[in-house]
Amino acid sequence: MLVALIWIFCSWSPEQQLDINQATKSEIRALPVDSLTADKIYEYLQLYGRFNSIYDLLKIPGITPEKLEQLKGLIYLSSRSWEERLANNVQRIQRRLASEDGPGKAVVEEWQDLLLDPINVNRASVDELLLLENVSLVDAVAVVKFVGAGGRITSWRDLASKVDGLSSYGYRGMRNYVRFDDRAVGGLKRSFFSGNYRLKFESAEDWWVWTGVEEFASALKNLIADSAQFREAGWTQSEIDFFQERLLQEQKYRASMVNNSSVRQRLRFRGGERMRAGLWVEQKFYEPKAISELKGYVTADRIGPVKRLMLGDFRLTLGQGLLMDNNFELMSRVHKRTTGLFGDLNENPGFGLRGGAAELMFGRLGLLGFFSYAPRDGILNPDSSVNWYIVSTPRYPSLKNVMHQTDAGGKLAFDLSGIGFIPLGTKLGFNGLFSSIDRSLNPNARWLDLPGDAELLDDPNWTRLDSGRNRLIYSADFRSVINNLALEGEFAQQAKGGKAYLLKAYTQYDYLNFTVLYRHYDVDYNNPYNRGFCEELRFEDTPLEKSYRLVDPTFAALQDFPMPKAEQGFFAELRYQISRQITFTRVFVDVWRNLAYGADNCRFQGEVEYRPVYPLRLRFRHKVQVKEKPKLVLGTRTVSMESALRALVSLSNWDYLTGEVRFSKTLLTPMMEYNDEASISGDFLMIQWEHNFSDDFQGEIGIANWRSAGLSNWMFEDNRIDFVDGNGFKWYLAFSDRIGDNLLVYLKFRQKLSEFPHTGLGSSGEVHYQDGTPAQDFVSKDNRFDISLQIDFLW
């Protein structure tokens, strides 16, 4: 027996170890295990795809700890292939959309593209590294400084250990998007033409503001029954007829929307290292046209001084986003933005740029110029002028493409790194933007607000919008890094308008990072492309939030227009790991003023994580917000409080179990508007389970129950944020599968049942139906079932 063991160990030298994850059945049977155990090992591989740890073999009947020790010298586990890592990262990046400080859909698209063609970290610039997930300016400068000093990064170990000043967040963010030489990543040989195709089907889409046929019927009733009141307010009969025809068309269009499904197709491809192109097609089944929207672009990169030349649809972000960021999303309290020139293959209603752009580099001097001529959605006035831009879902024909806008501008940037005492990463930029539309802007509240209504649309955030056809804005931005301190900022000025500026400082250590930010946006700074850091959107907390107070309920979509409110404030944020067990994952305070009224507001939020044992993490989060709701006569104050406890449990085989309970309450100033209620509240309970059936096939299930006493809530799903109201229950089931090296499939089912109690209607006896019958309390219900399917093909 001893001689046999010696012969086995000698014949299986380290060079001849068996890769158990790639072994055939006959090779496994050659190991010192009986045939039944060998078959069980092979069946495990067929079911789960691979062993992630040598100790996973203990799950096999017949493999004892003693037998495992015997096998350790005979086998090894190969690392996961590039294709396997790619599939997991595509799904992981999409999950980033379901986070409070999510990056936005457009940035997620860029990250997914970089997964297919990682950048060479030894040749990357500061700007290129800043595109990557969770990479700060300090991180990017640390890597470039290390390489510039003669260092070379040849492995993940080098990146993690040799680069002084690179944070753990930065390392984890970089590792999926960089390579260490110009060879194909993972040894994968790509043809001259490579790319990816995505097909995405959704059975329904989320509407920003829900508008039903009943709302249009009510608006028509107000217009016709109260026509005398409209005329008293100065309306002519032709203006009344204009809105009556408009409402009838919108009501008819809304009634025809039986099937709300949509299909989006996206194709990206590359020709060698320098040519790229993309095509995006959207079809909404409720629209009469076969193609609802078509977008595309072609680029040439790194040809002489030309860094990028682009024709078609593009997205552009400059500086801190005060002058130009044509992304249609604006999330509160997000201060990390991805800047640059990118192809636009995503939904971008109302802000898409279509034309040409070029970015050139001449040593330290950078030049960028762009020109765009594209349609814009807006609210058309009876005199053919445009009240203001609007972004709505769905895009009603009365709002869609009512004007065309020309945008032209550019950027002149100077890289000052290393000049004298100036540190690496220092950059100074000067930007300009000229916009012109083919209709005149006339933001007149007279054609939005119902005449005789108790609440007037007199908020200066609306009444001081600019008018006319042309807009000229210029700005200057800067950035610099001093050791582990990064400084950034931008100052913008609108000709014949106001100013806006933002200053930010960020410092990081091994277990601590700290951000402070100050911003100021004048009431007269009216740039639709402004996506600067903010707490509130421009038309939030105005009468535009109430569709029943508006002449046309579709105008309520203005409340989500992605432009900051005129505000001035100071924001400070901390992330600090005290020990292996205790981490303040995010603590911030924001004190800001609504400059339109001089109303002061404050928000504090803190989250602490405690890990008593390795598999379990407990996160407690608490929020307090004091907010003034200003009015010209008498303002009101609300105090909002929110507490949440979240448990995250790591299970075997990389499974994950999450549970969250949240309680929210808002104290109100008692008013008739709120039925003299002193507070509103809402809470929910949610449980989610992620299960790995194999390395290629994963699933997630989530269930939630909520109740609302007047206060809506929000919760995370696998790759989205869902807003809930009323009382209800929902579940979702999502699967992702890597069917082959080039094919990824994602499928999700979701059902949401909501109840909306309408109480107090009959308590006074003063509310009646049209026939005189007294109104009674009732509960309206909504049962929504959704299906989402996404197919990705890579080559």
C-alpha positions in Angstrom: 0.0 0.0 0.0 2.8 2.4 0.9 4.6 1.7 -2.4 1.4 2.4 -4.3 0.9 5.8 -2.6 4.5 6.7 -3.3 4.0 5.8 -7.0 0.8 8.0 -7.2 2.5 11.0 -5.7 5.5 10.7 -7.9 3.5 10.3 -11.0 1.4 13.4 -10.2 4.2 16.0 -10.0 3.2 19.7 -9.6 3.6 20.1 -13.4 1.2 17.2 -13.9 -1.5 18.3 -11.5 -5.0 17.8 -12.8 -7.2 20.9 -13.3 -10.3 19.5 -11.6 -12.6 22.1 -13.1 -11.6 21.1 -16.7 -11.2 17.3 -16.1 -13.0 14.7 -18.1 -14.8 11.8 -16.4 -12.0 9.4 -17.3 -9.4 11.8 -15.8 -11.3 12.1 -12.6 -11.6 8.3 -12.4 -7.8 8.1 -12.5 -7.6 9.9 -9.2 -7.3 7.8 -6.0 -11.1 7.7 -5.4 -13.6 4.9 -6.0 -15.7 5.0 -9.2 -18.9 6.1 -7.4 -17.1 9.1 -5.8 -15.5 10.0 -9.2 -18.9 10.0 -10.8 -20.3 12.3 -8.1 -17.4 14.7 -8.7 -18.2 14.8 -12.4 -21.9 15.3 -11.7 -21.2 18.2 -9.5 -19.1 19.8 -12.2 -21.9 19.3 -14.7 -24.4 20.8 -12.3 -22.5 23.8 -10.8 -19.8 24.4 -13.5 -16.8 24.4 -11.2 -15.3 24.1 -7.7 -14.7 27.6 -6.4 -12.6 26.3 -3.5 -10.7 23.1 -2.9 -12.8 22.6 0.2 -16.0 22.4 -2.0 -14.9 18.8 -2.6 -16.1 18.0 0.9 -19.6 18.4 -0.4 -19.1 15.2 -2.4 -20.2 12.0 -0.7 -17.2 9.9 -0.1 -14.7 12.8 0.2 -13.5 12.9 3.8 -11.1 15.4 5.2 -8.4 12.7 5.1 -9.2 12.0 1.4 -9.1 15.7 0.6 -5.6 16.0 2.1 -4.6 13.1 -0.1 -6.0 14.8 -3.2 -4.6 18.3 -2.6 -1.2 17.4 -4.1 -2.8 15.9 -7.2 -5.3 18.6 -8.3 -5.6 22.3 -8.7 -8.4 24.8 -9.5 -8.0 26.9 -12.6 -9.2 30.5 -12.3 -12.4 31.6 -13.9 -12.2 32.4 -17.6 -12.5 35.9 -19.0 -15.9 35.1 -20.4 -17.2 33.9 -17.1 -16.0 37.0 -15.3 -17.5 39.1 -18.0 -20.9 37.6 -17.7 -20.9 38.2 -13.9 -19.6 41.7 -14.2 -22.3 42.7 -16.8 -25.0 41.7 -14.3 -23.1 43.2 -11.4 -22.8 46.6 -13.1 -26.5 46.7 -13.9 -27.2 46.1 -10.2 -25.4 49.5 -9.6 -28.5 51.1 -10.9 -30.3 49.9 -7.7 -28.4 52.1 -5.3 -29.0 55.4 -3.6 -26.0 57.1 -5.3 -26.3 55.1 -8.5 -24.2 56.2 -11.5 -27.1 56.4 -14.0 -27.9 54.4 -17.1 -25.6 56.1 -19.5 -22.5 55.5 -17.2 -23.5 51.9 -16.8 -23.5 51.5 -20.6 -19.9 52.9 -20.7 -18.7 50.5 -18.0 -20.2 47.5 -19.8 -18.4 48.6 -23.0 -15.1 48.8 -21.1 -15.6 45.3 -19.9 -15.2 44.1 -23.5 -12.1 46.2 -24.2 -10.2 47.0 -20.9 -7.6 49.8 -21.1 -3.9 49.2 -20.6 -3.3 50.6 -17.1 0.4 51.2 -17.9 -0.6 53.6 -20.7 -3.8 55.1 -19.2 -4.2 58.8 -18.5 -5.8 60.4 -15.5 -8.9 61.1 -17.6 -9.2 57.5 -18.8 -8.9 56.1 -15.2 -11.5 58.6 -13.9 -14.1 56.9 -16.2 -13.8 53.7 -14.1 -16.1 52.6 -11.3 -15.4 54.0 -7.9 -12.1 55.5 -9.0 -11.4 58.9 -7.4 -9.1 61.6 -8.7 -6.6 60.7 -6.0 -6.6 57.0 -7.2 -6.1 58.0 -10.8 -3.2 60.3 -10.1 -1.6 57.6 -7.9 -1.5 55.1 -10.7 -0.3 57.6 -13.4 2.4 58.9 -11.0 3.6 55.3 -10.3 3.9 54.5 -14.0 5.4 57.9 -14.8 8.2 57.2 -12.2 9.3 54.1 -14.1 7.1 51.6 -12.4 5.3 48.9 -14.3 2.1 47.0 -13.3 2.1 43.4 -14.4 -0.6 41.8 -12.2 -3.4 42.5 -9.9 -1.0 42.0 -7.0 1.2 44.8 -8.4 -1.8 47.1 -8.7 -2.9 46.4 -5.1 0.5 46.5 -3.4 2.9 48.7 -5.4 0.8 51.8 -6.1 1.1 54.1 -3.2 -2.0 56.1 -2.6 -4.5 53.8 -4.4 -7.4 53.1 -2.1 -9.1 49.7 -1.8 -12.2 51.2 -3.4 -10.2 52.4 -6.4 -8.4 49.0 -6.7 -11.7 47.1 -6.7 -13.2 49.6 -9.2 -10.2 49.3 -11.6 -9.6 45.6 -11.7 -12.5 44.7 -14.0 -11.7 47.4 -16.6 -7.9 47.3 -17.0 -5.2 45.0 -18.4 -1.5 45.2 -18.1 -0.3 45.1 -21.7 -1.8 45.5 -25.2 -2.6 41.9 -25.7 -6.1 40.6 -25.6 -7.5 40.2 -22.1 -7.8 36.7 -20.8 -5.9 35.3 -23.8 -9.0 35.8 -25.8 -8.3 36.3 -29.5 -10.6 38.8 -31.1 -11.1 39.3 -34.8 -10.7 42.7 -36.4 -14.4 43.2 -36.1 -15.8 42.6 -32.5 -18.7 43.9 -30.6 -21.9 43.1 -28.8 -25.7 43.0 -29.4 -28.4 43.5 -26.9 -32.1 42.8 -27.1 -34.3 44.0 -24.3 -38.0 43.5 -23.9 -40.2 45.0 -21.2 -43.9 44.3 -20.9 -44.5 47.7 -19.3 -42.6 50.9 -18.5 -42.5 53.1 -15.5 -44.2 56.4 -16.0 -42.7 59.4 -14.3 -46.1 60.9 -13.6 -49.2 58.6 -13.9 -51.9 60.2 -16.0 -55.1 58.3 -16.8 -58.0 58.9 -19.1 -60.0 60.1 -16.0 -57.5 63.0 -15.5 -58.1 64.2 -19.1 -61.8 63.9 -18.6 -61.6 66.0 -15.5 -59.4 68.6 -17.2 -61.9 68.8 -20.1 -64.8 69.3 -17.7 -62.9 72.1 -15.9 -62.2 73.8 -19.2 -65.8 73.6 -20.6 -67.8 74.0 -17.4 -65.6 76.9 -16.1 -65.1 78.6 -19.5 -66.5 81.8 -18.1 -63.9 81.8 -15.3 -61.2 81.2 -18.0 -62.4 84.2 -19.9 -62.5 86.3 -16.8 -58.8 85.4 -16.4 -58.1 86.9 -19.8 -58.4 83.8 -22.0 -59.8 84.2 -25.5 -62.2 81.7 -27.0 -59.5 80.6 -29.5 -57.2 79.8 -26.6 -59.9 77.8 -24.9 -60.5 75.9 -28.1 -56.8 75.3 -28.5 -56.6 73.5 -25.2 -59.9 71.7 -25.6 -58.6 70.2 -28.9 -55.3 69.4 -27.2 -56.9 67.6 -24.3 -59.2 65.6 -26.6 -56.2 64.4 -28.6 -54.3 63.4 -25.5 -57.3 61.6 -24.1 -57.7 59.7 -27.3 -54.0 58.8 -27.4 -54.0 57.7 -23.8 -57.1 55.5 -24.3 -55.4 53.8 -27.3 -52.4 52.7 -25.1 -53.6 49.2 -24.5 -50.2 47.5 -24.9 -47.4 49.3 -23.0 -44.6 46.8 -24.0 -41.4 48.0 -25.6 -38.4 46.4 -27.4 -35.0 48.0 -27.5 -32.1 46.8 -29.6 -28.5 48.0 -29.2 -25.6 47.1 -31.4 -22.0 48.1 -30.7 -19.1 47.0 -32.9 -15.4 47.8 -33.4 -13.1 47.8 -36.4 -9.6 47.3 -35.0 -8.4 49.6 -32.3 -9.5 52.9 -33.7 -13.0 52.6 -35.3 -16.2 52.2 -33.3 -19.9 52.4 -34.2 -23.2 51.8 -32.6 -26.9 51.6 -33.4 -30.0 51.8 -31.1 -33.6 51.1 -32.1 -36.6 51.5 -29.8 -40.1 50.2 -30.5 -43.0 51.1 -28.2 -46.0 49.0 -29.0 -48.5 51.7 -28.2 -47.1 54.0 -30.8 -48.3 53.8 -34.4 -44.8 53.8 -36.0 -42.8 50.6 -36.3 -39.7 52.4 -35.0 -40.3 54.9 -32.1 -36.7 56.1 -32.0 -33.5 55.4 -34.0 -30.0 56.5 -32.9 -26.5 55.8 -34.0 -22.9 57.0 -34.1 -19.5 56.3 -35.6 -16.2 57.3 -34.0 -12.5 57.4 -34.9 -10.1 57.3 -32.0 -6.4 58.1 -31.5 -5.5 59.1 -35.0 -2.6 61.6 -34.7 -3.7 64.6 -32.6 -7.3 63.4 -32.9 -8.2 61.8 -29.6 -11.8 61.2 -30.8 -13.9 62.2 -33.8 -17.6 61.5 -33.5 -20.6 61.7 -35.9 -24.1 60.9 -34.9 -25.8 60.8 -31.4 -23.5 61.6 -28.6 -23.4 62.4 -24.9 -21.1 65.1 -23.4 -20.3 66.0 -19.9 -17.9 68.9 -19.0 -16.4 69.9 -15.6 -18.9 69.5 -12.8 -21.9 69.5 -15.2 -22.9 73.1 -14.6 -22.6 74.1 -18.3 -23.0 70.8 -20.1 -24.3 67.4 -19.1 -26.9 66.2 -21.5 -27.8 63.1 -19.5 -31.6 63.1 -18.8 -31.1 61.8 -15.2 -30.3 63.9 -12.2 -30.1 62.1 -8.9 -29.9 64.1 -5.6 -26.6 64.2 -3.7 -24.5 62.4 -6.3 -21.1 64.2 -6.6 -19.0 61.8 -8.6 -19.6 62.2 -12.4 -18.0 60.7 -15.5 -16.9 63.4 -17.9 -16.0 63.2 -21.5 -17.4 62.5 -25.0 -19.3 59.3 -25.6 -21.7 57.7 -28.1 -25.3 57.8 -26.9 -27.1 54.5 -27.3 -29.7 55.0 -24.6 -33.0 56.7 -23.9 -32.3 60.4 -23.7 -35.7 62.1 -24.2 -35.3 65.9 -24.5 -31.5 66.2 -24.2 -29.9 64.1 -27.0 -27.2 65.8 -29.0 -27.1 64.8 -32.7 -24.4 66.1 -35.0 -20.6 66.0 -34.7 -17.9 66.5 -32.1 -14.1 66.3 -32.1 -11.6 66.1 -29.3 -7.9 66.9 -30.1 -4.7 66.8 -28.1 -1.6 68.9 -28.8 0.8 68.1 -25.9 -0.6 69.8 -22.9 -3.3 71.6 -24.8 -6.7 70.0 -25.4 -9.4 71.2 -27.7 -13.0 70.0 -27.9 -15.7 71.3 -30.3 -19.2 70.1 -30.9 -22.3 71.0 -33.0 -25.8 69.5 -32.6 -29.1 70.0 -34.3 -31.8 68.0 -32.6 -35.6 68.0 -31.8 -36.8 68.9 -28.4 -40.0 68.2 -26.5 -41.9 71.1 -25.0 -45.2 72.7 -24.1 -46.6 74.5 -27.0 -48.5 77.7 -26.2 -51.6 78.9 -28.2 -49.4 81.6 -29.8 -47.0 79.0 -31.2 -44.3 79.9 -28.7 -43.0 77.3 -26.2 -43.7 77.6 -22.5 -40.7 75.4 -21.5 -39.0 72.1 -22.2 -40.6 69.0 -20.9 -39.5 65.4 -20.4 -42.4 62.9 -19.9 -43.2 59.3 -20.1 -45.1 58.6 -22.3 -44.2 61.3 -24.8 -47.5 62.6 -25.9 -47.7 63.8 -29.6 -48.7 67.2 -28.3 -45.3 67.5 -26.5 -43.0 65.5 -28.8 -40.5 67.3 -31.0 -42.4 70.6 -31.0 -39.1 72.5 -31.7 -35.6 72.0 -32.9 -32.5 73.3 -31.0 -29.0 74.1 -32.3 -26.2 73.7 -29.8 -22.6 74.6 -30.5 -19.7 75.0 -28.1 -16.4 73.7 -27.0 -13.7 73.4 -24.4 -10.1 74.6 -24.2 -8.1 72.6 -21.6 -4.6 73.1 -20.3 -2.8 70.2 -18.5 -0.5 72.0 -16.0 0.9 68.8 -14.4 4.5 69.0 -13.4 5.0 72.6 -14.5 7.2 74.0 -11.7 5.6 73.1 -8.4 2.2 72.3 -9.9 1.2 68.7 -8.9 0.3 65.9 -11.3 -3.4 65.8 -12.3 -3.8 69.6 -12.4 -6.0 70.8 -15.2 -7.7 74.1 -16.1 -10.5 74.3 -18.6 -12.6 77.0 -20.3 -16.0 76.1 -21.8 -18.6 77.8 -23.9 -22.1 76.9 -25.1 -24.5 78.7 -27.5 -28.0 77.4 -27.9 -30.7 78.5 -30.3 -34.2 77.2 -30.8 -36.6 77.7 -33.8 -39.4 78.8 -31.6 -39.4 81.5 -28.9 -39.5 80.4 -25.3 -42.3 82.1 -23.3 -42.6 80.5 -19.8 -46.0 82.0 -19.0 -47.9 80.4 -16.0 -51.1 81.8 -17.4 -51.3 78.8 -19.8 -50.4 76.2 -17.1 -52.2 77.1 -13.9 -56.0 76.7 -13.6 -57.6 80.2 -13.3 -59.1 80.9 -9.9 -57.2 78.1 -8.2 -56.3 78.5 -4.5 -52.6 78.0 -5.2 -50.9 80.2 -7.8 -47.9 79.2 -9.8 -45.8 82.1 -8.5 -42.6 80.3 -7.5 -39.6 82.3 -8.8 -38.0 79.0 -9.9 -40.7 79.2 -12.6 -41.5 82.8 -13.0 -37.8 83.8 -13.5 -37.1 81.3 -16.3 -35.6 83.0 -19.4 -37.4 83.7 -22.6 -36.5 84.2 -26.2 -34.7 82.0 -28.7 -31.0 82.2 -27.8 -28.9 81.3 -24.8 -25.1 81.9 -24.2 -23.3 80.4 -21.3 -19.6 80.1 -20.5 -17.7 78.5 -17.6 -14.3 77.7 -16.2 -13.4 74.5 -14.4 -10.3 73.1 -12.6 -8.9 70.2 -10.7 -5.8 69.4 -8.8 -4.4 66.8 -6.4 -2.1 67.5 -3.5 -0.9 64.2 -2.0 -4.2 62.6 -0.9 -6.3 65.7 -1.3 -8.3 66.4 -4.5 -9.7 69.8 -5.3 -12.3 70.4 -8.1 -14.7 73.1 -9.1 -16.5 75.0 -11.8 -17.8 78.6 -12.3 -20.5 79.3 -14.9 -22.1 82.5 -16.1 -25.2 82.9 -18.3 -25.2 86.0 -20.5 -28.1 88.2 -19.5 -28.7 85.8 -16.6 -27.3 84.4 -13.4 -24.3 82.5 -12.3 -23.6 79.1 -10.8 -20.5 77.7 -9.1 -19.5 74.5 -7.3 -16.3 73.7 -5.2 -15.4 70.3 -4.0 -12.6 68.8 -1.9 -12.0 65.1 -1.3 -9.4 63.4 0.8 -8.8 59.7 1.3 -6.9 57.4 3.6 -6.7 53.6 3.9 -9.9 53.4 6.0 -11.4 56.9 5.6 -12.5 59.3 2.9 -14.1 62.6 3.4 -15.9 65.0 1.0 -16.9 68.6 1.4 -18.9 70.5 -1.3 -20.3 74.0 -1.7 -22.6 75.0 -4.5 -24.6 78.1 -5.5 -27.1 78.4 -8.4 -28.8 81.7 -9.0 -32.5 81.9 -9.7 -31.7 83.5 -13.0 -29.3 80.7 -14.1 -31.6 78.7 -16.4 -29.4 76.2 -18.2 -31.4 73.0 -19.2 -28.1 71.1 -19.3 -27.2 71.9 -15.7 -26.8 68.7 -13.8 -24.8 70.1 -10.8 -25.0 68.6 -7.4 -28.3 69.4 -5.7 -30.9 68.4 -3.2 -34.0 69.4 -5.1 -35.1 69.6 -8.7 -36.1 73.0 -10.1 -39.8 72.5 -10.1 -40.1 70.2 -7.1 -42.4 71.3 -4.3 -44.3 73.7 -6.6 -47.9 73.6 -7.8 -46.6 71.7 -10.9 -46.6 68.6 -8.7 -50.4 68.6 -8.7 -51.9 67.6 -12.0 -55.4 68.6 -10.9 -54.3 72.2 -10.4 -53.0 72.4 -14.0 -54.9 73.2 -17.3 -53.4 70.0 -18.8 -52.4 67.1 -16.5 -49.5 66.2 -18.7 -47.8 69.4 -17.5 -47.2 67.7 -14.2 -44.2 65.9 -15.8 -42.4 69.2 -15.3 -41.8 68.3 -11.6 -39.2 65.8 -12.7 -37.4 68.1 -15.1 -33.7 67.3 -14.4 -32.4 70.8 -13.5 -31.4 71.9 -10.0 -33.5 74.3 -8.0 -31.9 77.6 -7.3 -30.1 76.7 -4.1 -27.0 77.4 -2.1 -25.6 74.9 0.3 -22.8 73.1 2.1 -22.5 69.3 2.0 -20.1 67.1 3.9 -19.8 63.3 3.6 -17.8 60.7 5.5 -17.0 57.0 5.0 -15.0 55.5 7.8 -14.0 51.9 8.8 -13.3 52.0 12.5 -12.5 48.3 12.8 -13.1 45.0 10.9 -16.5 44.9 12.7 -17.7 48.5 12.6 -17.9 50.7 9.5 -19.7 54.0 8.9 -20.6 53.2 5.3 -22.0 56.7 4.6 -22.6 59.7 6.9 -23.5 63.1 5.5 -25.1 66.4 6.4 -26.4 68.9 3.9 -27.4 72.5 4.8 -28.9 74.4 1.9 -31.1 77.4 1.1 -33.8 77.8 -1.5 -32.5 81.1 -3.1 -35.9 81.8 -4.6 -37.4 82.4 -1.1 -34.4 82.4 1.3 -35.8 79.3 2.9 -33.3 77.2 4.9 -33.3 73.4 4.9 -31.2 70.7 6.5 -30.7 66.9 5.9 -28.7 64.4 8.0 -28.3 60.8 7.1 -26.0 58.2 8.7 -25.5 54.5 8.2 -23.4 52.2 10.3 -22.5 48.6 9.7 -21.8 46.1 12.4 -20.4 42.6 11.6 -20.6 40.5 14.7 -19.5 37.3 12.9 -18.2 36.9 9.3 -21.4 35.8 7.5 -23.6 38.5 9.1 -23.7 42.2 8.6 -26.2 44.6 10.2 -26.7 48.0 8.8 -28.7 50.7 10.6 -29.6 53.9 8.8 -31.3 57.0 10.1 -32.4 60.2 8.3 -33.6 63.5 9.6 -34.7 66.3 7.3 -36.1 69.7 8.1 -37.5 71.4 5.0 -39.3 74.6 4.4 -42.0 74.6 1.8 -41.9 78.2 0.8 -44.8 80.3 -0.4 -44.9 84.0 -1.1 -47.5 84.6 1.7 -47.0 81.9 4.3 -44.6 78.9 4.1 -44.9 75.6 5.9 -42.3 73.3 7.5 -42.0 69.5 7.3 -39.8 67.3 9.5 -39.0 63.9 8.0 -37.6 61.0 9.9 -36.6 57.6 8.5 -35.1 54.6 10.2 -34.1 51.4 8.5 -32.5 48.1 9.7 -30.9 45.9 7.1 -29.4 42.4 7.6 -27.1 40.9 5.0 -26.2 37.2 5.4 -23.5 35.5 3.3 -24.5 31.9 2.8 -22.7 28.9 1.3 -21.9 28.8 -2.4 -21.8 32.6 -2.5 -25.6 32.8 -1.8 -26.9 36.0 -0.3 -29.9 36.7 2.0 -31.0 40.3 2.7 -33.8 41.6 4.9 -34.8 45.2 5.5 -37.4 46.9 7.6 -38.0 50.7 7.3 -40.1 53.2 9.2 -40.8 56.7 7.8 -42.7 59.6 9.2 -43.1 63.2 8.2 -44.5 65.9 10.6 -46.6 68.5 8.8 -47.8 72.0 9.4 -51.6 71.3 9.8 -53.4 72.8 6.8 -56.6 72.2 4.9 -54.4 71.0 2.0 -53.4 68.0 4.2 -56.9 67.6 5.8 -55.4 69.2 9.0 -53.3 66.0 9.5 -50.3 66.6 11.7 -48.2 63.8 10.2 -48.0 61.2 7.5 -46.1 57.9 7.6 -45.1 54.7 5.7 -43.2 51.5 6.4 -42.2 48.3 4.6 -40.6 44.9 5.1 -38.5 43.4 2.3 -36.6 40.1 2.0 -34.3 39.1 -0.9 -32.4 35.9 -1.6 -29.7 35.5 -4.2 -28.9 31.9 -5.1 -26.2 30.5 -7.4 -27.5 27.3 -9.1 -24.1 27.2 -10.8 -21.3 29.5 -11.8 -23.3 30.3 -15.0 -26.9 30.3 -13.6 -28.0 32.6 -10.9 -31.4 33.6 -9.5 -32.9 36.1 -7.2 -36.2 36.3 -5.5 -37.6 39.2 -3.5 -40.9 39.9 -1.6 -42.1 43.0 0.0 -45.0 44.3 2.0 -45.7 48.0 2.7 -48.3 50.3 4.1 -48.7 54.0 3.7 -50.6 56.5 5.7 -50.0 59.3 3.1 -46.2 58.9 2.7 -44.7 57.0 -0.3 -41.6 55.0 0.0 -38.8 53.5 -2.1 -37.0 50.2 -2.1 -34.2 48.4 -4.1 -34.8 45.5 -6.4 -32.1 43.6 -8.2 -31.2 46.3 -10.8 -33.7 49.2 -10.1 -35.3 51.4 -7.5 -39.0 51.0 -7.1 -41.3 53.7 -5.6 -44.4 52.4 -3.7 -47.5 54.1 -2.4 -50.7 53.1 -0.7 -50.7 49.6 0.8 -49.5 46.6 -1.0 -47.4 43.5 -1.7 -45.0 42.6 -4.5 -42.7 39.9 -5.5 -40.1 39.5 -8.2 -38.1 36.6 -9.6 -35.0 37.2 -11.7 -32.7 34.7 -13.5 -29.4 35.3 -15.3 -27.7 32.6 -17.3 -24.5 32.4 -19.3 -25.6 29.9 -21.9 -22.3 29.9 -23.8 -19.1 31.9 -24.0 -20.9 34.6 -26.0 -24.5 34.5 -24.9 -26.0 36.0 -21.7 -29.7 35.9 -20.8 -31.6 37.8 -18.1 -35.2 37.1 -17.4 -37.4 38.7 -14.7 -41.0 38.3 -13.5 -42.6 40.9 -11.2 -46.0 41.4 -9.7 -47.1 44.4 -7.7 -50.5 44.6 -6.0 -51.4 48.0 -4.5 -54.4 49.4 -2.7 -55.2 53.1 -2.3 -57.8 53.8 0.5 -59.9 56.9 -0.1 -61.3 57.8 3.3 -63.1 60.8 4.8 -65.2 61.5 1.7 -68.6 60.9 3.4 -67.7 62.2 6.8 -68.9 65.7 6.2 -71.8 64.9 3.8 -70.6 67.7 1.5 -69.0 65.5 -1.2 -71.5 64.2 -3.8 -71.4 62.5 -7.1 -72.8 64.3 -10.2 -76.3 62.7 -9.6 -76.4 64.1 -6.1 -75.6 60.7 -4.3 -73.3 61.3 -1.3 -69.8 60.0 -1.8 -68.7 57.0 0.3 -65.2 55.8 1.3 -63.7 53.3 -1.1 -60.5 51.5 -2.0 -59.0 51.5 -5.5 -56.8 48.7 -6.5 -54.0 48.1 -9.0 -52.6 44.7 -10.0 -49.5 45.0 -12.2 -47.6 42.1 -13.7 -44.3 42.7 -15.6 -41.9 40.6 -17.6 -38.4 41.7 -18.6 -36.1 39.8 -21.0 -32.6 40.9 -21.9 -30.3 38.9 -24.3 -26.6 39.9 -24.8 -24.5 38.4 -27.5 -20.8 39.1 -27.5 -18.2 38.4 -30.2 
